[in-house]
Amino acid sequence: MNPIFIAGPCVIESAALLDEVAAELVRIRQKLGIEIIFKASFDKANRTSVHSFRGPGLEKGLAMLQDVKEKYGLKLLTDIHESFQAAPAGEVVDVLQIPAFLCRQTDLLVAAARTGRVVNIKKAQFLSGIDMQYPVEKAREAGAQEVWLTERGNMYGYNNLVVDFRNIPDMKAFTPRVVMDCTHCVQRPGAAGGKTGGNREFIPAMALAAKAFGATGYFFETHPDPDKALSDGPNMLRLEDLETVITSLL
């Protein structure tokens, strides 16, 4: 199975940001001959602080994502937090992503499955890879034709995540497409004074370790200037470094 790559900013900040990242993904796709999917969120409903930037919202955000698809010919992925968002998001994007904290929410999984789109379920920080058979069952029994699973680390005490890479082969027992979230796994949840911290310097090594354990996809949040990003900056990969990291995985 050829690897897939998912990349883009954490949240839709502006049309200019989407254009800059999308153009770079197209360049990398053409140069390396890879399958790459553009990722951005229209709403970050699980920010640490009520004062944190959440995004443009469902209607405006989906219109901006549709513009990316039409201009750059990229497949799209976005996450949904509530069941009512599944149908309209499914009209625009190719992959609906279920956030890790919500991976056991039956109604959300069912709504995503009924769109006919690919459903990518992120493994919760409090579950093992083996536990993910049940979210997969929910989605498939609701009609999903293709279900992916994504590893993003487990809670380790307070404000820290660790990755048990054995989760990757464990989850491949349920689906051949297991993605490594190489950026969220280096988060320090809630560890930066009302927002999430992180250690982006570990992203390349996390990706290579995941490859060794059989990952068939790689997820990177990326931004031209992560230190100025409006969400998840400390654990985002610099856009200028994305090609180098992807090349190392090929």
VENFEN-V268832 format. One record per helix or strand of 3 or more residues. SS is the DSSP state (helix for helix, strand for strand). FROM is the first residue (numbers start at 1). TO is the last residue. If there is no record, write none. Layout:
# VENFEN-V268832
SS&FROM&TO  SS&FROM&TO
This chain:
# VENFEN-V268832
strand&4&8  helix&15&32  strand&35&39  helix&58&72  strand&75&80  helix&84&90  strand&95&98  helix&100&102  helix&106&113  strand&118&122  helix&130&141  strand&147&151  helix&166&171  strand&178&181  helix&184&186  helix&200&212  strand&217&223  helix&226&228  helix&233&235  helix&239&249
